[in-house]
Amino acid sequence: MSAPRARTVSAELLAAYVDGDVTPSQASAVARAIEESPDLRRRADELRRITATLSSPIAELESVDVAASVRAATAAIDRQRAEQARAPRVPWLRRWSLLGLTATAALAVGLLVVRPARHSGDGPADEAAGLRAKSASTAPASAPERWAGIGVYRVTEGGPPQRLGERISRDDGLLFTYTNLGTRPFAYLMIFAVDGSGQVRWFYPAYQEAGTNPSSIAIQANANVPLAEVVRHPFAAGPAAFQALFSRRPLRVEEVESWLARRPAPNGAPPWPETYRQIVMTSVEAPR
Amino acid sequence: MLLARGGLPDAFDELVRRHQVRVLRVAARRLARRELAADVAQNAFLDVYRALPRYQPRGKFQAYLFRAVVNQCRMTERAARSEGRFRAPLSPAALEVAAQPVSSPDSSAEARILARERERDLERAVGRLSEKLRDVVSLRYAGELGYDEIAETLGLPVGTVKRRLFDAVEKLRQILEEPS
C-alpha cells in the first residue's frame, strides 16, 4: 500500500512540498506518503537540510562591509562625471547658469518664507500656519523638532524626486525620508496625510485592508534615512496635511484615527506621552 | 533608489547597507566561491550606481539589483574560465574574506568541522549545477526572493523558475548522495 503512494510523489512534487509551493490537498497527500515511506522521508529530510544550508548565513561574509569601498568608488565616478560635464562647457555660459540657479533658489526660499497662509477656518491650512510658525522659531536644543523630522519628495514620471512644494498633482508618487537624532532618538514613526475631503491616507504603516490595525514602523537613529516605497494615493483636491508622529512606543492606526476624528487643534500636542508631531502642508491640484 | 538618483546624500549608501548582506550571500552561492563575493557585490552596486541617471521605477528594485548581481556573477565566471593561464589578484576585501576562519555558533569543535564539511560539500555540489539552475537556487535561498521576483530578475515565466528550482534542489540531493 505504501509503495505505490510513495511512487506517485515525483521528485519535483517533493521539492515543491519542501519549498511550501503545493496546494493543501497536495500537502496532505505528500505528508501521508512521507509517513508511510521511510525512503521518501529520508529524501524529504535531505532536501530540507539542503535548502536550510543554502538559506543560512555564510559566516565569513556576515562581517564583510562593502559600503565603504562602494562609497569610495562612487565618489571617483562622481569626480569623473563632473570632469566630463565640465570639459565641453563654455565657461561664461556655465557661470551664468549657476547665477540663474542661485537667483531662482533664493526667490523660491523668499516666497516660502514670506507667503502668508491663504486659508482660514478650522482646517489643514491653519495647521500649515502653525507649522510655519514653528519652523521659524528658534527651538531649544532639546526640542524634538531640532532632531527629528521627515522629508517629503514627489516623484513624477521620468523625473528626479523633488522636495514637496506648494502643490502636488493627484498622480504624483511620494517618497519619504526621516531624520531621528538627538540624545534620546525616537523608536517609532507613523506618516499619513489628511486630504481636502478629511480622508486619512496612510503611508507608514501601510494600511490597505479594513479590519487590520497596523502599528508604527520601527526606526533607527540616523539622518536622512530613505523609506524605500513610492506611494500614491487618490487625494481629494485641496489642502493636504502630511503628518509624522515620532513616538517611543508603537501607535496603532485606529487610535490615531480616533484622535484625528476629534479634530485636534492644528498645533496641539498628541495625546500620547513623548510623541512629536510634525505637519507639512501642500495643496493637491484638481484633476484637469 | 529614486532618492539616490535625485542626488540625496547618503541615499545610495543606505541602499548598499540595506541590501549588501543578501547580495554577498547570493554572489557566494551563485559562484560557489565565497572569496569572490565581495568583489562581485561591489561591482554590482557600482553598475547600479552608474545606471542611476537612466533608472526608471518600472518594477521592483530588488529585481533590478539582483539582475546586476547575476550579470556580475556571469562576467566573473567567464573571466574565471579563462584563468587557466592568468588569475586576477584578489582585492583587499576578498583577501579579508578568504583569510577569515569559518566560525559556527556551535561551540563543539567536532560539530563545527562537520558543519564546515557539509557547507563545503554543498558548495561543490552547487558548483556542478548549470548556470541556469545556480541562478534560481541562489536567488531563492540566499537572496530570499519570491518566485515572481526571481522571474522578474531573470526575465523568465514563473513556471520556468519553479521547474528550475525544484530540479536544482533534487540534483543537489543526488550529487550529495554520490559516493565520494
Contacts between the chains, C-beta under 8 A, distances in Angstrom:
chain1	res1	chain2	res2	distance
A	11	B	166	7.5
A	11	B	170	4.4
A	12	B	163	7.2
A	12	B	166	4.7
A	12	B	167	7.1
A	12	B	170	7.2
A	14	B	170	7.7
A	15	B	165	7.4
A	15	B	166	3.6
A	15	B	167	7.8
A	15	B	169	4.6
A	15	B	170	5.4
A	16	B	162	7.1
A	16	B	166	5.5
A	18	B	169	7.3
A	19	B	140	7.9
A	19	B	165	7.0
A	19	B	166	7.1
A	19	B	169	7.5
A	21	B	147	7.5
A	21	B	162	6.5
A	43	B	173	6.7
A	46	B	173	5.2
A	46	B	176	7.2
A	46	B	177	7.6
A	47	B	169	5.7
A	47	B	170	7.5
A	47	B	173	5.8
A	49	B	118	7.9
A	50	B	122	6.6
A	50	B	169	6.1
A	50	B	172	5.2
A	50	B	173	6.2
A	50	B	176	7.2
A	51	B	141	5.9
A	51	B	169	6.4
A	53	B	118	6.4
A	53	B	119	6.6
A	53	B	122	5.3
A	54	B	29	6.3
A	54	B	122	7.0
A	54	B	126	7.8
A	54	B	137	6.6
A	54	B	138	7.8
A	54	B	141	3.7
A	54	B	142	6.3
A	55	B	141	4.5
A	55	B	142	7.1
A	55	B	144	7.4
A	57	B	21	7.9
A	57	B	25	7.1
A	58	B	24	7.6
A	58	B	25	5.9
A	58	B	28	5.4
A	58	B	29	7.9
A	58	B	34	5.8
A	58	B	37	7.8
A	58	B	119	8.0
A	59	B	100	7.9
A	59	B	102	5.6
A	59	B	103	4.9
A	59	B	104	6.5
A	60	B	34	5.9
A	60	B	97	5.3
A	60	B	100	4.7
A	60	B	102	6.3
A	61	B	21	7.7
A	61	B	24	4.6
A	61	B	25	6.5
A	61	B	28	6.0
A	61	B	34	6.3
A	61	B	37	5.8
A	61	B	38	7.7
A	61	B	97	6.5
A	62	B	21	7.3
A	63	B	100	7.7
A	64	B	20	7.9
A	64	B	24	6.0
A	64	B	37	7.6
A	64	B	38	5.4
A	64	B	93	6.6
A	64	B	96	7.2
A	64	B	97	5.9
A	65	B	20	7.1
A	66	B	16	6.8
A	66	B	20	5.5
A	66	B	24	7.3
A	66	B	38	5.8
A	66	B	41	5.1
A	66	B	42	4.9
A	66	B	45	6.9
A	66	B	93	6.5
A	67	B	13	6.1
A	67	B	16	4.7
A	67	B	17	5.3
A	67	B	20	6.5
A	69	B	42	5.5
A	69	B	91	7.9
A	69	B	93	6.0
A	70	B	13	7.8
A	70	B	16	5.1
A	70	B	42	5.7
A	70	B	45	4.8
A	70	B	46	6.6
A	70	B	49	7.5
A	71	B	13	5.9
A	71	B	16	7.8
A	73	B	42	7.0
A	73	B	46	5.4
A	73	B	49	8.0
A	74	B	12	6.5
A	74	B	46	7.0
A	74	B	49	5.1
A	77	B	46	7.2
A	77	B	49	6.4
A	77	B	50	6.5
A	153	B	2	7.7
A	153	B	3	6.7
A	153	B	6	7.0
A	155	B	2	5.7
A	155	B	57	7.5
A	158	B	56	7.1
A	160	B	2	7.3
A	160	B	5	5.7
A	160	B	6	4.0
A	160	B	7	7.3
A	161	B	2	4.9
A	161	B	3	5.8
A	161	B	5	7.5
A	161	B	6	4.1
A	161	B	8	7.6
A	162	B	6	7.4
A	173	B	57	7.9
A	175	B	2	5.9
A	175	B	3	6.1
A	177	B	3	6.6
A	177	B	8	7.0
A	177	B	11	7.7
A	223	B	10	7.4
A	224	B	8	6.6
A	224	B	9	6.7
A	224	B	10	5.4
A	224	B	11	7.2
A	224	B	14	8.0
A	225	B	14	6.3
A	226	B	3	4.7
A	226	B	4	7.9
A	226	B	8	7.0
A	226	B	11	5.0
A	226	B	14	5.8
A	226	B	15	7.7
A	228	B	1	7.6
A	228	B	18	7.8
A	228	B	61	7.0
A	230	B	2	6.6
A	230	B	57	6.1
